[in-house]
Amino acid sequence: MRRAVALLALLAAPAAAQPRDTLTIGITQYPSTFHPNIENMAAKSYVLGFARRPLTAYGADWRLTCLACETLPTLENGLAERETTPDGKAGIRVTFRLREGTRWGDGTPVTAEDLRFAWEAGREAATGFGPAEFYRSAYELIVVDPRTVTLRFDRVTFEYASMGDFQPLPAHVERARWQADPRAYRTRTAYDTETTNPALWNGPYRITAVQPGASITLERNAAWAGAAPHFRRITIRTVENTPALEAQLLAGQVDMIAGELGLPIEQAIALERRTGNRFRFLYQPGLIYEHMDLRHDHVALGDRRVRQALLMATDRAQITERLFGGRQPVAHSSVNPLDPMHDPQVRQWPFDLARARALLDEAGWTPGPDGIRRNAAGERLSLEFMTTAGNRAREQVQQVLQGMWRQAGIEARIRNEPPRVFFAETLSRRRFQGLALFAWISAPESVPRSSLHSDEIPREERNWSGQNYGGFRNAEMDVLTHTIPEQLDAAQRREMWRRLQAIYAEELPAIPLWFRADAHVWPTWLDGVRPTGHLNASPLWAEEWRAR
């Protein structure tokens, strides 16, 4: 009897609050690969931020910091030293020491051999690692001791301590696969064939389950030696349709929507108005450049006058006001006003339909009977126009641009693809035929060599490394993107950046649209997430995330 009364009293008492030890995150893209060094896709960077630690990264304060290394090399602390290369050029040697206790998820220490393997694979062009210029410049790697390596570069750059995508790879898992056939390695890597192998991960979490195209499950990495992460499990769900993603948030199927790959800003603003204080919202401006890449070997787009006409037939100010509430400033080059090297005097193309029509006339494209222009060979000015399927904001932009361009006599044929196909196949292998709408995300003062230098045009013999998807070629741009990093004086570097932006605005290697702000949507009980506004995503500091 007493037991029954006690049980009834317990049932009647308020339930004790359960500790929150899981977190479900919604994003709009699924990684095309989980390999850290193959292909560049924001979804992959976001997911791997939980499970891996690169040598260096830029923090939320936009300063370069060590993650997997102990001390950031500088000329002052002696870990970076100028030297002369064997062929007489000015070079630099940079020494990194891995943090003590850093281990792969199977308990194997992360060592200099893992960095050596990453360097060897990157130096082999057939592997298809990017950025290729890094591996060409880093002509020697010296293993000093099991935790220390020295890289020797054949040029001195202001970003010598930034390792970007160069990071350790588990040689005890991957080296044999790579040695068997470097060209086939990208399809045989354990990162894609054994994604849940704990030996691949050295971050606070490791990937324990994947549902291709749908979800990724991460759990605490028992081998992690850093600060203990709060959440026992993190699930990342991919919902490519942004209205469906919003619906899952409202239904409690996801706890948060990552700003790095989440709702368009106008959708988030409307959601905030409807839901009041149910969620926390943060609108983070950042180095996110929304633009249209275009094929420079296209019969029309290879003509600078046609590219300029496309831009002048685009009322970007009206689009940003109507679709984004004026929160996304119009871009006039690829350099964001938040970046210290932005030139406020760069040429600005106004919306001018009459001038756009005149430029098309001048380029030999005259109106046909249906209003669409034709050249002397009778070819219609009809452009394939692609973006990531399911992104409501981009699809709305496409519809608006289709109407605007038709007034100038340009036809846009919309054909979209899921992000994992669009980025991994269509862009990286240069299979798009006209225009491709997407965003670049960069680090502070990131020289755009990989997207503007002619040597970075992806091609089969290099296994499609490089990000100059449109095939832009300009001799002066090649020189600038190569030499800007070599200028250590910031004032002189700024002058070179000014010239780069002037060429960009005149030649239009891509059509600039606007600079994005990310809309982060969090549950009210989540603390510690620090959006950066640049290339290095917030999960790189996931061990700081906490539930109240």
C-alpha positions in Angstrom: 0.0 0.0 0.0 2.7 2.4 0.9 4.5 1.6 -2.3 1.3 2.4 -4.3 0.8 5.7 -2.6 4.4 6.6 -3.1 4.1 5.7 -6.8 1.0 7.8 -7.2 2.7 10.7 -5.5 5.6 10.4 -7.8 3.3 10.3 -10.9 1.5 13.4 -9.7 4.7 15.3 -9.1 6.1 17.6 -11.9 8.5 15.7 -14.1 12.1 16.6 -13.6 13.7 18.4 -16.5 15.7 16.0 -18.7 19.2 17.0 -19.6 19.5 17.9 -23.3 22.3 15.8 -24.7 21.3 15.6 -28.3 21.0 18.3 -31.0 19.4 18.0 -34.5 20.5 20.5 -37.1 18.9 21.2 -40.4 20.9 22.2 -43.5 20.0 22.5 -47.2 22.8 20.5 -48.8 24.4 17.1 -48.4 28.1 16.6 -49.0 29.2 15.2 -52.3 32.2 13.6 -50.6 33.5 13.4 -47.0 37.2 13.7 -48.0 38.7 16.8 -46.5 40.9 17.6 -49.6 38.7 16.7 -52.5 36.1 19.3 -53.8 35.0 22.4 -52.0 31.4 22.4 -50.8 30.0 24.3 -47.9 28.0 21.3 -46.7 31.2 19.2 -46.4 33.0 22.0 -44.5 30.1 22.3 -42.1 29.9 18.6 -41.3 33.6 18.1 -41.1 33.9 21.0 -38.7 32.5 18.7 -36.0 34.7 15.7 -36.9 38.1 17.1 -37.9 40.6 19.7 -36.9 42.8 21.4 -39.5 46.1 22.9 -38.6 44.9 26.5 -38.7 41.6 28.4 -39.2 40.2 31.9 -39.0 38.1 32.4 -35.8 35.0 34.5 -35.2 37.3 37.5 -34.7 38.7 36.9 -38.2 42.2 36.2 -36.8 44.2 33.2 -37.8 44.6 30.7 -35.0 46.0 27.2 -34.4 43.6 24.3 -34.1 45.6 21.1 -34.6 48.9 22.9 -34.1 50.5 24.2 -30.8 51.8 27.6 -32.0 51.1 29.8 -35.0 54.4 30.2 -36.9 55.6 33.8 -37.3 58.9 35.4 -38.4 59.1 36.8 -34.9 58.9 33.5 -33.0 61.3 31.8 -35.4 58.8 29.1 -36.6 58.9 30.9 -40.0 62.2 31.7 -41.6 63.1 33.3 -44.9 65.5 31.3 -47.0 66.8 30.9 -50.5 65.5 27.9 -52.4 67.9 25.5 -54.2 67.2 27.3 -57.5 67.9 30.7 -56.0 64.5 32.1 -55.4 63.2 33.8 -52.2 61.5 31.1 -50.1 60.3 30.5 -46.6 60.3 27.5 -44.3 57.4 27.1 -41.9 57.4 24.7 -38.9 54.2 23.3 -37.3 54.1 21.2 -34.2 50.9 19.1 -33.7 49.1 19.4 -30.4 50.1 16.8 -27.8 47.5 14.0 -27.4 45.8 14.5 -30.8 44.5 11.1 -31.9 42.4 9.6 -34.6 39.1 8.0 -33.4 40.7 4.6 -33.2 43.3 5.8 -30.7 46.1 6.1 -33.2 48.2 9.3 -32.7 48.0 12.0 -35.3 51.6 12.3 -36.4 53.9 14.0 -38.9 53.4 11.0 -41.1 49.8 11.9 -41.6 50.9 15.4 -42.8 53.5 13.8 -45.0 50.9 11.6 -46.6 48.6 14.6 -47.2 51.5 16.5 -48.8 52.6 13.6 -51.0 49.0 13.0 -52.3 48.5 16.7 -52.9 51.8 16.9 -54.9 50.6 14.2 -57.3 48.4 16.0 -59.8 46.5 12.9 -60.7 45.0 12.8 -57.1 43.0 16.0 -57.8 43.6 17.8 -54.5 43.0 21.5 -54.3 44.2 24.2 -54.2 46.9 22.9 -56.5 49.1 26.0 -56.2 49.7 25.3 -52.5 51.1 21.8 -53.3 53.2 23.2 -56.1 54.7 25.8 -53.9 55.3 23.5 -50.9 58.2 21.8 -52.6 59.5 19.9 -49.6 58.2 18.6 -46.3 60.7 17.6 -43.6 59.6 15.4 -40.7 61.5 16.9 -37.7 60.0 14.5 -35.1 56.8 12.5 -34.8 54.8 15.7 -34.0 56.7 18.3 -36.0 57.0 19.1 -39.7 58.7 21.9 -41.6 57.3 22.9 -45.0 59.6 24.7 -47.5 57.8 27.0 -49.9 59.3 28.4 -53.1 57.8 31.8 -52.5 57.2 34.2 -49.5 53.6 35.2 -49.0 51.7 37.2 -46.3 49.6 34.1 -45.6 52.5 31.7 -45.1 51.0 30.5 -41.7 47.5 29.8 -43.1 47.3 26.2 -44.1 43.8 26.4 -45.5 42.7 22.9 -46.6 46.1 21.3 -45.9 45.5 19.0 -42.9 46.5 15.6 -41.7 45.1 12.5 -43.3 45.2 9.1 -41.5 48.1 7.5 -43.4 47.5 4.1 -41.7 44.1 4.0 -43.4 44.5 6.0 -46.6 48.0 5.6 -47.9 47.7 2.1 -49.4 44.4 3.1 -51.2 46.2 6.1 -52.7 49.3 4.3 -53.7 47.3 1.6 -55.5 46.0 4.2 -58.0 46.2 8.0 -57.3 43.8 8.8 -60.1 41.1 6.4 -58.8 41.8 7.4 -55.1 39.0 9.9 -55.0 36.4 7.1 -55.6 38.1 4.6 -53.3 38.9 6.7 -50.3 37.6 5.4 -47.0 36.0 8.7 -46.3 33.3 7.7 -48.8 33.5 3.9 -48.7 33.9 3.6 -44.9 32.6 6.9 -43.6 31.9 5.6 -40.1 35.4 4.3 -39.6 36.5 6.1 -36.4 40.1 6.2 -37.7 39.2 9.0 -40.1 38.2 11.5 -37.5 40.3 13.6 -35.1 37.7 16.2 -33.9 35.4 16.2 -30.8 32.9 14.1 -32.8 33.1 11.3 -35.2 30.6 10.2 -37.9 28.8 7.1 -36.8 26.0 6.8 -39.4 25.1 8.2 -42.8 22.0 8.1 -44.8 23.1 9.3 -48.2 21.4 12.5 -49.2 19.4 12.6 -46.0 21.3 12.7 -42.7 24.6 12.3 -40.9 24.9 11.2 -37.3 27.9 12.3 -35.1 28.7 11.1 -31.6 31.4 12.0 -29.1 34.9 10.9 -30.1 36.3 9.0 -27.2 39.8 9.7 -28.5 39.4 13.5 -28.4 41.8 15.1 -26.0 40.4 18.6 -26.0 37.5 20.2 -24.0 34.7 17.7 -23.6 31.8 18.4 -26.0 28.4 18.8 -24.3 26.2 16.9 -26.7 26.3 13.1 -26.8 24.9 13.0 -30.3 24.5 15.5 -33.1 22.3 14.7 -36.1 22.5 16.7 -39.3 19.5 16.4 -41.6 19.6 17.6 -45.2 16.3 19.1 -46.4 17.1 20.7 -49.8 13.6 22.4 -50.0 13.7 25.5 -47.7 9.9 25.6 -47.0 10.1 21.9 -46.0 13.1 22.7 -43.8 11.1 25.5 -42.1 8.2 23.0 -41.6 10.5 20.5 -39.9 11.8 23.2 -37.5 8.3 24.2 -36.5 7.3 20.5 -36.0 10.3 20.0 -33.7 12.0 17.5 -36.1 15.1 19.8 -36.2 16.3 21.9 -33.2 18.1 24.5 -35.3 18.8 25.6 -38.8 22.5 26.3 -39.6 22.9 29.8 -41.0 25.8 28.6 -43.1 23.4 26.4 -45.1 19.9 27.4 -44.0 17.0 29.6 -44.8 17.2 32.5 -47.2 17.2 35.7 -45.2 13.7 36.9 -46.3 12.2 33.5 -45.3 13.9 33.7 -41.9 12.7 37.3 -41.4 9.1 36.2 -42.1 9.5 33.2 -39.8 10.7 35.4 -36.9 7.7 37.7 -37.3 5.4 34.7 -37.1 7.1 32.9 -34.2 8.0 35.7 -31.9 10.4 34.5 -29.1 10.1 30.8 -29.9 13.5 30.8 -31.5 16.6 32.9 -31.4 17.6 34.6 -34.7 20.9 36.1 -35.8 21.5 37.7 -39.1 25.3 37.5 -39.8 26.8 39.5 -42.6 29.8 37.8 -44.0 32.2 37.1 -46.9 29.6 35.3 -48.9 29.5 36.4 -52.6 26.4 35.4 -54.5 27.1 35.5 -58.2 26.7 33.8 -61.5 29.6 31.9 -63.0 29.5 31.7 -66.8 31.1 29.8 -69.6 33.7 31.9 -71.3 33.9 29.5 -74.2 30.2 30.0 -75.0 29.5 31.7 -78.3 27.9 34.7 -76.6 29.3 34.8 -73.1 32.8 34.8 -74.3 32.2 38.4 -75.5 32.7 41.0 -72.8 30.0 43.2 -74.2 27.4 40.4 -73.7 28.5 39.9 -70.1 28.2 43.6 -69.5 24.8 43.7 -71.1 23.6 40.9 -68.9 24.7 42.8 -65.8 23.1 46.1 -67.0 19.9 44.2 -67.7 19.8 43.0 -64.1 18.1 45.4 -61.6 20.0 44.1 -58.6 19.0 46.9 -56.2 15.3 46.1 -56.9 15.8 42.4 -56.4 17.6 42.8 -53.1 14.9 45.2 -51.9 12.0 43.1 -53.0 13.3 39.7 -52.1 15.7 40.3 -49.2 14.4 43.5 -47.5 17.5 45.4 -48.6 19.6 43.3 -46.2 22.0 42.0 -48.9 24.1 44.8 -50.4 24.7 44.8 -54.2 28.2 43.5 -55.2 30.3 45.3 -57.7 33.2 42.8 -57.6 34.0 39.7 -55.6 35.6 41.6 -52.7 33.2 42.3 -49.8 33.0 45.8 -48.2 33.7 44.0 -44.9 37.1 42.9 -46.2 40.0 45.3 -45.5 41.1 45.2 -49.2 37.7 46.3 -50.6 37.9 49.3 -53.0 34.9 51.6 -52.5 35.7 53.3 -55.8 35.4 50.2 -58.0 33.3 50.6 -61.1 29.6 50.2 -60.5 27.3 49.1 -63.4 23.8 50.6 -63.1 20.6 49.0 -64.2 20.3 50.4 -67.8 18.2 48.4 -70.2 18.7 50.8 -73.1 22.5 50.5 -72.7 22.3 46.8 -72.4 20.3 46.6 -75.7 22.9 48.8 -77.4 25.8 46.6 -76.2 24.0 43.5 -77.6 23.5 45.3 -80.9 27.2 46.2 -81.0 28.1 42.6 -80.3 26.1 41.4 -83.3 23.0 40.1 -81.5 19.9 41.6 -83.1 16.2 41.0 -82.2 14.5 38.1 -83.9 10.8 37.8 -84.7 10.0 36.3 -81.3 12.0 39.1 -79.5 15.0 36.9 -78.7 18.2 38.1 -80.3 20.1 36.2 -82.9 23.6 36.5 -84.3 24.7 36.5 -88.0 24.7 32.7 -88.0 21.1 32.6 -86.8 21.9 31.3 -83.3 19.5 32.4 -80.7 20.8 34.2 -77.6 19.4 31.4 -75.3 21.3 30.6 -72.1 21.1 27.6 -69.9 20.6 28.9 -66.3 21.4 26.6 -63.4 21.4 26.7 -59.6 20.8 24.5 -56.6 17.3 22.9 -56.7 15.1 23.5 -53.7 16.7 26.8 -52.7 13.6 29.0 -52.8 15.5 32.3 -52.8 17.7 31.3 -55.8 14.8 29.9 -57.7 12.9 33.2 -57.1 15.9 35.1 -58.4 16.0 32.9 -61.5 12.4 33.7 -62.3 13.0 37.5 -61.8 16.1 37.4 -63.9 14.4 35.4 -66.6 11.9 38.2 -67.0 14.3 41.0 -66.8 16.7 39.5 -69.4 13.8 38.8 -71.8 13.3 42.6 -72.0 16.8 42.8 -73.4 16.2 40.0 -75.9 18.0 37.2 -73.9 16.3 33.9 -73.2 17.1 32.0 -70.0 16.4 28.3 -69.9 16.2 27.2 -66.2 17.6 23.8 -65.4 18.4 23.1 -61.7 20.0 20.2 -59.9 20.4 18.9 -56.3 23.4 20.6 -54.7 25.4 17.4 -54.4 25.2 16.9 -58.2 25.4 20.5 -59.1 28.7 21.1 -57.2 30.3 17.6 -57.5 29.7 17.0 -61.1 28.3 19.9 -63.1 30.5 22.7 -61.8 33.7 20.8 -60.9 33.8 19.0 -64.3 32.6 22.1 -66.2 29.5 20.5 -67.5 27.2 23.6 -67.2 26.6 25.2 -70.6 25.7 28.8 -69.7 25.2 30.4 -66.3 25.5 28.9 -62.8 24.1 30.8 -59.8 25.8 30.0 -56.4 28.0 31.6 -53.7 31.7 31.7 -52.9 32.5 31.8 -49.2 36.0 33.1 -48.5 38.4 33.8 -45.6 39.5 37.4 -44.8 41.7 38.8 -47.5 41.6 35.5 -49.5 43.3 35.9 -52.8 41.0 34.4 -55.4 43.7 32.5 -57.4 41.8 29.3 -57.5 38.7 30.9 -59.2 40.4 33.4 -61.4 43.8 32.1 -62.5 43.8 30.4 -65.9 45.9 27.6 -64.5 43.0 26.7 -62.1 40.6 25.8 -64.9 39.5 22.3 -64.0 40.7 19.7 -66.6 40.7 15.9 -66.7 44.5 15.5 -66.6 44.5 17.2 -63.2 41.5 15.1 -62.1 39.3 18.2 -62.1 41.1 20.2 -59.4 40.7 24.0 -59.6 37.7 26.3 -59.2 37.9 28.5 -62.3 34.8 26.8 -63.6 33.9 29.3 -66.2 37.3 29.1 -67.9 38.2 32.8 -67.5 41.6 33.8 -68.9 43.3 37.1 -68.4 47.1 37.6 -68.3 47.1 40.5 -65.9 44.7 38.7 -63.6 47.0 35.7 -63.6 50.0 37.9 -62.6 48.0 39.6 -59.8 46.5 36.5 -58.2 50.0 35.0 -58.2 51.9 38.1 -56.9 49.5 39.7 -54.4 50.3 37.0 -51.8 54.0 37.7 -52.2 53.6 41.4 -51.2 54.1 41.6 -47.4 53.4 45.3 -47.2 49.7 45.8 -46.7 49.6 49.3 -48.3 51.2 48.1 -51.5 49.1 45.0 -51.4 46.0 47.2 -51.3 47.0 48.9 -54.5 47.3 45.5 -56.2 43.9 44.5 -54.9 42.5 47.7 -56.3 43.7 46.8 -59.7 42.3 43.2 -59.4 38.9 44.6 -58.6 39.1 47.1 -61.5 39.8 44.2 -63.9 37.0 42.1 -62.4 34.5 44.9 -62.7 35.4 45.6 -66.3 36.0 42.0 -67.7 33.3 40.3 -65.5 34.7 36.8 -65.1 31.4 36.3 -63.3 28.3 38.3 -62.9 28.3 39.9 -59.4 24.9 40.0 -57.6 25.1 40.7 -53.9 26.8 39.8 -50.6 24.8 37.5 -48.5 23.9 37.6 -44.8 23.3 34.3 -43.1 20.2 33.7 -41.1 21.0 31.5 -38.0 17.9 30.0 -36.3 18.6 28.5 -32.9 16.6 27.0 -30.0 16.4 29.3 -27.0 18.3 26.8 -24.9 21.4 26.6 -27.1 24.5 28.6 -26.2 28.1 28.9 -27.5 27.6 28.9 -31.3 29.8 31.6 -32.8 29.1 32.3 -36.5 32.2 33.5 -38.2 30.9 35.1 -41.4 33.6 33.6 -43.5 35.0 30.3 -44.8 35.6 28.5 -41.5 32.2 27.5 -40.2 31.1 27.5 -36.6 31.3 23.7 -35.9 35.1 24.0 -35.8 34.4 25.2 -32.2 31.6 22.7 -31.5 33.1 21.7 -28.2 32.0 25.1 -26.9 28.3 24.5 -27.7 26.1 24.0 -24.7 22.5 23.4 -23.7 21.2 25.7 -20.9 
